[in-house]
């Protein structure tokens, strides 16, 4: 995922672990959070706050396993993304 210095720079997201039945929270970190950003995801597990990049949900027991998640951050100049693993125990 190349970044030409004008699109958002996301901090790498390492493997995350969540427990079924317990609330999970994660906030995507971006180098210039003052800029207007739009966050999106390809995950069916949760809704991502499109303005803040916050993930907050309680996984169900049917969600157990390892999921590959992509989160995009976009500004007026373009989009960048991070893909990470979310393991639900």
N, C-alpha and C positions, 0 to 999 in steps of 0.2 A: 504494500500500500504506500505509494510515493506521495510526498507532500512537497509542493513547490514553495512553501513558506507563506502563502496567502490564504490557503484554506485552513480550517480548524486543525489544531494539533492536539490529538487525544493522548492522554497518558495510557500506556499499555495496560490492558486488563488481564490479570493472571487468572488461573483457574479459580473458580468460586465454588463454594459448597453450601448447600441449603438442606434443611431437614423438613421432611413432610410434616405438615401441621404446625410449623413454626414460621413466623413472619421473617421474610428475607428482605434486606435493604441494601442497595448499592447506588452510589452516585457517580456518574461518568465525570471524569476530570478532564478539563480542556485548558490549554495554556492561556487563552485570552477569554475568560468567562464573561467579560463585559460586553463582548460583541454579541449581536443578535444571532442566536443559533436555533436550528431546528433539529431535534433528535428523533430518530426513527429506529425501528428494530424489525427483524424478520421472525421474532419469536412469537409462538402462539401461547406461551405460558403466562405472559404478563403484558400489561399495558405500560409503556414507557412514557414518562412525563415529557412531552414534546418540547417544552421550554427549558426545563431544568436538567434533563438527563437522569432523573431519579427513577429507580426501579424499586417498587415496594409491592410484595405479594406474598401470599401464603400458599406454598405448593401443596397439592393433594397427594395422597399415597399413590394414585395412578400416575403421577408425574415422576416417580422414582426412576433413576437412571442418569446417564450422561447426555447432556444436550449441547449442541454447538449453536452458539448465539452470536449474531452480528448486530452491532449497534453503529449507526451512522450519525455523524455530526455535520451539519451543513450551514454555510453562511452564504452571502451574496456572491462569493467568488468560486464556490465549489463545495465538494463533499469529501470527507475522509471517513474511515471506519476502523473498527477493531472487532476481531472475532475471538471468542473465548469459550471455554468449556464451563458449563454449570452442572455440577453433579448434585443430584437430589437424592438424599439418603432416606 
